[in-house]
Amino acid sequence: MSARVAVIGGGRSCEHDVSLASAASVAGALDPATYDVVRLTIDRDGSWLDGQGARLDLAGAVGVLAGCDVVLPVVHGPHGEDGTLAALCELAGRPYVGSGVGAGAVAMDKWVTKLVAEAVGIATAPGRVVTATTATGLAWTGPVVVKPVAAGSSHGVTLVRDPGALAPALAAALALDDRVLVEEVVVGREVDVAVLRRADGSLLASPALEIVVDGLFDLEAKYGGGADLRVPAALDEVDAKALEEAALATYAALGCDGVARVDFFLTAGGLVLNEVNTVPGMTEHSQVPRMFAAAGLPYAALLDELVRAALA
């Protein structure tokens, strides 16, 4: 008998379109011989749509979830990745793929993630949090990266190289979040490692993926084809081991589940944590599926591991 899987995409955040692509890809790749896929979409206004595009109220959406064996949320960013959908599944009594409420909320908050990482001995870029009130008094100390504390897909992220560009960068980030992270620029290779909790409970770290880009890996570079994604990354044994151990330690410290992508800078002084994504892009050509494919775990098998782990 097939397991009924509710795949949720969309969402109210600026990552709505990216999430729709992830959800469509996931729903299409789940083995129809094993899974009966039920598609749900959260529209930009927060309303729910069923697989035929008919609107549902929240009670109706919960009713659909209650009729499924497991939920696979693929909603990136706020109101999804931040533990919101995990909480809804908990209240509905449905098992779900991915991190729980606490891990999703903490990992979505880049400032809190930095504090957790530092507490377990993993370096992060020096930085501070500002608000609309405190941003006006921020003094120029050199090149910085300005980013919303809780947003994804590089929305609102700016590399600021001169004092005149600081105020517009802060305004752009504050348009997406009421807290903004201002970090010193880290010079190093951008290298990511994904961690998967398999159906048997074991953890699997993917081969590292290196992002090679001219400048900042911003929104345009991420989706405009301006980045060269190399997997497996060309690393020596020491660096590869350090990245794997740091990714596993970060995943454990945050209390993650399912799959998470842990992003680092590899500098002359060692590795520096950038951020953690508990609902990373999940089209077949996204970073995480490509990383596990390089380890011999193809896309459909990766999704199968995630669903079976949730059901277990």
C-alpha angles and dihedrals in degrees: 000000000000120000114236110235122192109209112197122197139163118045139179097276131095087262092068096117094044089052092050089054092049093048094047091050093047093047091049094048100049108106107257090207089062105027136045103208121214112191123213128175130197107214124221090261092053097256120131128239128195124222092279094050096255114146120247130192117229092265090053092050092049088050090056091048091049089057092056129082095221139004124226108194115196097174111133125207132004119000090027120030091037093075096272096116092039088057091050091051091048091052091046090050094237125138112237141191118251141021123342128247097277098043092046093050095046096045091048089057104075092194095053090044088057091052092050092047093049089050091060094044101263115134122234132186113277109253149134139226121242134183132203087272099049098035092078090063096048109126123215111250101160140295114343141173114235118201140157112261092231114026133095146209088053092286111162094009117138133177104218114203101168136033095249092062096053099083095049090048091052091048092051092051094044089054087067102035138016090228125054130194117220111193135180112251113264116211112210147087116302106233128170132196125192124210124205129191104214127214091262090056096253122129123237122194116205126227110275119264121210122210111211112191138151100246126335123004090233133156094282094048092045097053103018096067094249095126129080110218111202119192126208091029117226100253135150118241095259095053093043091053093046092051093048093049092047092049092050092046092050092047090051096044092052092045094238126177134186110020128333132177116222114200123206143175113224105211136175087262096049137275125330123196115235105179146313127240116200092181103036124178108290109190112123089257096047120113099260098050089046091051094052092042086059087056092053097262107118123208099264091046091050091053090046090054091051095050095044090049090054092048090049 
